[in-house]
Every structure is written in C-alpha cells, then in structure tokens.
Amino acid sequence: MKFEFSKLHGAGNDFIVVDDSSRKWSRSPFFISKLCCRHTGIGADGMIFLSKLDAGNVDCRMEFFNNDGHSAGMCGNGLRCAAKFAANYLFCRKKKIVFKTDSGNLNTEILEKDLVRVEIPVLEEPEKIFPEGHEFYFVNTGVPHLICLKDDISNLDIDTHGSYWRNHPDFKPNGVNVDFLEINSKSKIISIRTFERGLECESNACGTGIAAAALALFHFGGMLPPFSFQTHSNDRIIIDFSFDGNRLIKEKKVLLTGNAIEVYRGTLIKEDLSCKHR
C-alpha cells in the first residue's frame, strides 16, 4: 500500500499534507512529530490530514497537528496549503472549497496558481489586557494570540521574549501564540514576527496571528482594512474584512490572502507508519 504525501508551504510555513479519506494514517503524536522532525523525518512545521466529505455544503475535513504532534483548531497558512492540495488532488482543480475544521466551516478560494484566499474565524471579541503592566491585545482566531506592538522588531530576540509570554501563568494551561508587530508609518506595511505554540520557536509566518494582529489594529489602533503584512520570510499577506463602524461583520470572519506552493510529492514506505506511542 502506498502512503503518498505532499510538502507545501505558505509564506515559508511548511506542512506535510495527506489525503486520509480512507483513515489509514496514524494520529499518534510520536508518529506525527517523527515525520515533522527536520533531522530524521520529512520535516515540517505541522501536518494536515484531509478527508473528502459528502455533507451538503462542506467538501472536506481538515485536521491540523503542530510540529510536536498535538492538534490545534486552526492554521491560516495550513488552510491555504490544504486548499491548494485539495484543488490539485481531491476535487479536479475546483476553485472554491469549503473545509470543516475544529474552528468551524471555512471557505477557501484559489485565486491564481499559487495565490489562495481563506476565511479565518474570530472566536472571541478582541481584548486589551495588561499582564505585568504591559499593554497587549488578546485575539482568538481559531487559536489564541497575544499581540505586542514594538518600535523595532528586526533585532528582537523572538524566541526569548515569545517563550516568556507563551508560558506565562496568565495563559495557562494551554499557553498562547505571541505576535510582535512593527508598523511602518510611511508605507503602512506591518512587519510581524511570531513565536508559535507547538512549534515552540519563531515561525516564518503565522496566518491566524496575522489575522489576529489586523483585528487588534482595527479595534484598538483605529486602522482600517485592507492590511498588508510582511512576514519573517519576506512574503506579503493581505487581510481584509467588512465592518460597520468599529465592529467586524460578515459572520465574524476575516479574509486572508497569500501564497500556497507545493514543493514536492513523496511516498512513505509502510514500515514508517507502524510506529507506536512512546
């Protein structure tokens, strides 16, 4: 039996993506972390299992797992890669695909060959919070994010500062993703760097973090969409949404547009899939 996979990335955030409609792949955290390991496995920031559905307006189930083998409700860059994979291999290049995720049903659209637009959910109203007296913003876009505005993030030690807040007692037991922003007053381009929970270090890009940052700037910074973000990988991500006054509308979802690129296809040997829990 062949176990085929694809390696894709969205703005440098890379994933192993598989069609698991037949449910033959293991969900063992050890197995997933083994495949995601860059030294002894395929190497990726996360793994995505897709399953075709026959459920009315929903086309496909997406299950997302972080690099450490633990599941997460959503991943914006991962959803773009899932849409690209599904259009190529599951739905005969269908442009619009609806995914069932642990954060709700989300629409996606292939705009060009490597350009994909996806919906990002907003699960809670953005909050202004003050841990240890610092003014930060908390936004849940399928996964929780702490938004921190800085004058300069180019030389910031993201792993040290991000790890501190990711593991802060205020965010126990599950922790939080931490996003650091720098706004260019002339170009209005927003630079962003993210310490990602599950990866436990800085990621090249984080789609849900970018969406969370846009919402924080809208609610508390007086900025209006569309927003243009520059990621750590020097890719450009656009966030847009409809609003009424100072409130987001259109079912509390934002639109994220960015690249999704397939790097290669591969096949695993059967023995690699037989590992057990440690």
C-alpha positions as CSV (number, residue, x, y, z in Angstrom):
1,M,0.0,0.0,0.0
2,K,1.3,3.4,-0.9
3,F,1.3,6.3,1.6
4,E,1.5,9.4,-0.5
5,F,2.0,12.9,0.8
6,S,2.8,16.4,-0.4
7,K,5.0,19.0,1.1
8,L,3.6,22.6,0.7
9,H,4.4,25.9,2.3
10,G,2.5,29.2,2.8
11,A,4.8,32.1,3.3
12,G,7.6,29.8,4.4
13,N,5.3,28.0,7.0
14,D,5.6,24.4,5.7
15,F,3.3,21.4,6.1
16,I,3.0,17.7,5.3
17,V,-0.4,17.3,3.6
18,V,-2.1,14.0,3.0
19,D,-5.4,12.6,1.7
20,D,-6.7,10.5,4.5
21,S,-10.2,9.9,3.3
22,S,-9.7,6.1,4.0
23,R,-8.4,6.8,7.5
24,K,-5.2,4.8,7.1
25,W,-2.7,7.3,8.7
26,S,-1.8,7.3,12.3
27,R,-2.7,10.2,14.6
28,S,-0.1,9.2,17.2
29,P,1.7,12.4,18.5
30,F,5.0,10.4,18.3
31,F,4.4,9.5,14.7
32,I,3.5,13.0,13.6
33,S,6.4,14.6,15.5
34,K,8.7,11.9,13.9
35,L,7.6,12.9,10.4
36,C,7.8,16.6,11.1
37,C,11.3,16.3,12.5
38,R,13.8,18.0,10.1
39,H,16.7,15.7,11.0
40,T,15.1,12.3,10.9
41,G,11.8,12.7,9.1
42,I,10.3,14.7,6.2
43,G,10.5,18.0,8.1
44,A,7.6,20.4,8.6
45,D,6.0,23.0,10.9
46,G,2.9,20.8,11.0
47,M,0.9,18.0,9.4
48,I,-2.6,18.2,7.8
49,F,-4.9,15.3,7.3
50,L,-7.7,15.8,4.7
51,S,-10.8,13.7,4.1
52,K,-13.4,14.2,1.4
53,L,-16.9,14.6,2.8
54,D,-20.4,14.1,1.5
55,A,-22.1,16.6,3.8
56,G,-24.1,19.1,1.9
57,N,-22.2,22.4,1.5
58,V,-19.0,21.1,3.2
59,D,-16.4,19.5,0.9
60,C,-13.5,18.4,3.1
61,R,-12.5,17.8,6.7
62,M,-9.2,19.3,7.7
63,E,-7.3,18.1,10.8
64,F,-4.3,20.1,11.8
65,F,-1.4,19.0,14.0
66,N,1.5,21.1,15.2
67,N,5.1,20.0,14.8
68,D,5.1,18.5,18.3
69,G,2.3,16.1,17.3
70,H,-0.6,17.8,19.2
71,S,-3.7,19.1,17.4
72,A,-4.8,22.7,17.0
73,G,-8.1,24.1,16.0
74,M,-6.9,26.1,13.0
75,C,-3.9,27.3,11.0
76,G,-4.3,30.0,8.4
77,N,-1.2,29.2,6.3
78,G,-2.1,25.5,6.6
79,L,-5.6,26.1,5.4
80,R,-4.2,27.8,2.2
81,C,-2.0,24.8,1.7
82,A,-4.9,22.4,2.3
83,A,-7.0,24.3,-0.3
84,K,-4.1,24.1,-2.9
85,F,-3.7,20.3,-2.2
86,A,-7.5,19.6,-2.4
87,A,-7.8,21.6,-5.6
88,N,-5.0,19.6,-7.2
89,Y,-5.7,16.1,-6.0
90,L,-9.2,15.8,-4.5
91,F,-11.6,18.0,-6.4
92,C,-10.2,18.2,-10.0
93,R,-9.0,21.8,-9.7
94,K,-12.2,23.1,-8.1
95,K,-11.6,26.8,-7.2
96,K,-13.9,27.1,-4.2
97,I,-13.7,24.5,-1.4
98,V,-15.4,24.5,2.0
99,F,-13.5,22.9,4.8
100,K,-14.8,21.6,8.1
101,T,-12.2,22.4,10.9
102,D,-12.2,22.3,14.6
103,S,-12.9,26.1,14.5
104,G,-15.9,25.9,12.2
105,N,-16.6,25.6,8.5
106,L,-14.4,27.8,6.4
107,N,-14.5,28.9,2.8
108,T,-11.4,28.9,0.6
109,E,-10.8,30.1,-3.0
110,I,-7.9,29.5,-5.4
111,L,-7.4,33.0,-7.0
112,E,-4.3,32.2,-9.1
113,K,-1.9,29.3,-9.5
114,D,-0.2,29.9,-6.1
115,L,-2.5,32.5,-4.6
116,V,-5.2,31.4,-2.2
117,R,-7.8,33.3,-0.1
118,V,-9.2,31.7,3.0
119,E,-11.6,32.6,5.8
120,I,-10.2,33.0,9.3
121,P,-12.7,32.7,12.2
122,V,-12.9,35.1,15.1
123,L,-14.0,33.0,18.2
124,E,-13.9,35.8,20.8
125,E,-14.1,39.6,20.9
126,P,-10.6,41.1,20.9
127,E,-9.5,42.3,24.3
128,K,-7.0,44.8,25.6
129,I,-5.1,43.2,28.5
130,F,-2.3,44.3,30.9
131,P,-0.1,41.3,32.0
132,E,2.6,42.6,34.3
133,G,1.6,46.2,33.4
134,H,2.3,45.8,29.7
135,E,-0.4,46.8,27.2
136,F,-1.1,43.9,24.9
137,Y,-4.1,42.6,22.9
138,F,-5.6,39.1,23.1
139,V,-7.4,37.7,20.0
140,N,-8.7,34.2,19.3
141,T,-8.7,33.5,15.6
142,G,-9.2,29.7,15.9
143,V,-6.1,29.6,18.2
144,P,-5.2,32.2,20.9
145,H,-2.8,35.1,20.1
146,L,-1.1,37.7,22.2
147,I,-0.4,40.9,20.1
148,C,2.6,43.1,21.2
149,L,3.4,46.4,19.4
150,K,7.0,47.3,19.2
151,D,9.0,50.2,17.7
152,D,11.6,47.8,16.2
153,I,11.3,44.0,15.8
154,S,14.2,43.4,13.5
155,N,16.7,42.8,16.3
156,L,14.2,41.5,18.9
157,D,15.1,38.1,20.4
158,I,11.7,36.5,19.5
159,D,12.4,33.1,21.0
160,T,13.3,34.5,24.4
161,H,10.5,37.1,24.6
162,G,8.0,34.9,22.9
163,S,8.7,31.9,25.1
164,Y,8.3,34.0,28.2
165,W,4.8,35.1,27.3
166,R,3.8,31.8,25.7
167,N,4.4,30.1,29.0
168,H,3.2,32.9,31.3
169,P,0.9,31.9,34.2
170,D,-1.9,34.2,32.9
171,F,-2.3,32.0,29.8
172,K,-2.2,28.6,31.5
173,P,-2.9,25.7,30.9
174,N,-2.7,25.8,27.2
175,G,-0.5,28.8,26.6
176,V,-0.7,31.4,23.8
177,N,0.9,32.3,20.5
178,V,2.9,35.6,20.6
179,D,3.0,38.1,17.8
180,F,5.3,41.1,17.7
181,L,4.3,44.0,15.3
182,E,6.2,47.0,13.9
183,I,4.2,49.5,11.8
184,N,5.9,51.5,9.0
185,S,4.2,54.9,9.3
186,K,5.1,55.8,5.7
187,S,4.3,52.6,3.7
188,K,1.6,51.3,6.2
189,I,3.2,47.9,5.8
190,I,3.1,46.0,9.1
191,S,6.1,43.7,9.9
192,I,5.2,40.7,12.0
193,R,7.2,38.0,13.8
194,T,5.5,35.2,15.7
195,F,6.5,32.8,18.4
196,E,4.3,29.8,17.7
197,R,2.9,27.5,20.3
198,G,3.5,23.8,19.4
199,L,6.5,24.7,17.2
200,E,8.0,26.4,20.4
201,C,10.1,28.8,18.4
202,E,9.8,31.6,15.8
203,S,7.9,30.5,12.7
204,N,8.4,32.0,9.2
205,A,4.8,33.1,9.2
206,C,1.5,32.5,11.1
207,G,-1.8,33.2,9.3
208,T,-4.0,33.2,12.3
209,G,-1.5,35.5,14.0
210,I,-1.6,37.9,11.1
211,A,-5.4,37.9,11.2
212,A,-5.4,38.5,14.9
213,A,-2.9,41.4,14.5
214,A,-5.2,43.0,11.9
215,L,-8.2,42.7,14.2
216,A,-6.2,44.2,17.1
217,L,-5.1,47.2,15.0
218,F,-8.7,47.7,13.8
219,H,-10.3,47.5,17.2
220,F,-7.7,49.4,19.3
221,G,-5.5,51.2,16.8
222,G,-8.0,53.0,14.6
223,M,-6.6,51.3,11.4
224,L,-8.9,50.2,8.6
225,P,-8.7,47.2,6.3
226,P,-7.2,46.0,4.0
227,F,-4.0,45.4,5.9
228,S,-0.7,44.5,4.3
229,F,1.7,42.4,6.4
230,Q,5.3,41.4,5.8
231,T,6.3,38.1,7.3
232,H,9.6,37.0,8.7
233,S,10.1,35.1,5.4
234,N,9.6,38.4,3.5
235,D,6.3,37.2,2.0
236,R,3.3,39.5,1.8
237,I,-0.1,38.6,3.4
238,I,-3.2,40.7,2.9
239,I,-6.1,40.8,5.4
240,D,-9.5,42.2,4.6
241,F,-12.9,42.2,6.2
242,S,-16.2,44.0,6.2
243,F,-17.0,46.3,9.1
244,D,-19.8,48.6,10.4
245,G,-18.4,51.4,12.5
246,N,-16.0,49.8,14.8
247,R,-17.4,46.3,14.5
248,L,-16.5,43.4,12.3
249,I,-19.4,42.0,10.3
250,K,-19.8,39.1,7.8
251,E,-20.3,36.3,10.3
252,K,-17.2,37.3,12.3
253,K,-14.7,36.0,9.7
254,V,-11.8,37.7,8.1
255,L,-10.2,37.0,4.6
256,L,-6.6,36.2,4.4
257,T,-4.8,36.1,1.0
258,G,-1.3,34.7,0.4
259,N,0.7,32.2,-1.4
260,A,0.5,28.4,-1.2
261,I,3.2,26.5,-3.0
262,E,3.7,22.8,-3.5
263,V,7.3,21.9,-3.0
264,Y,7.2,18.1,-3.9
265,R,5.2,14.9,-3.7
266,G,6.6,11.8,-2.0
267,T,5.7,8.2,-0.8
268,L,6.4,6.7,2.6
269,I,7.2,3.1,3.0
270,K,4.8,1.0,5.0
271,E,7.2,0.4,7.9
272,D,7.4,4.1,8.6
273,L,3.7,4.2,9.5
274,S,3.8,1.4,12.1
275,C,5.3,3.3,15.0
276,K,3.6,3.1,18.3
277,H,3.2,5.6,21.1
278,R,6.3,6.0,23.2
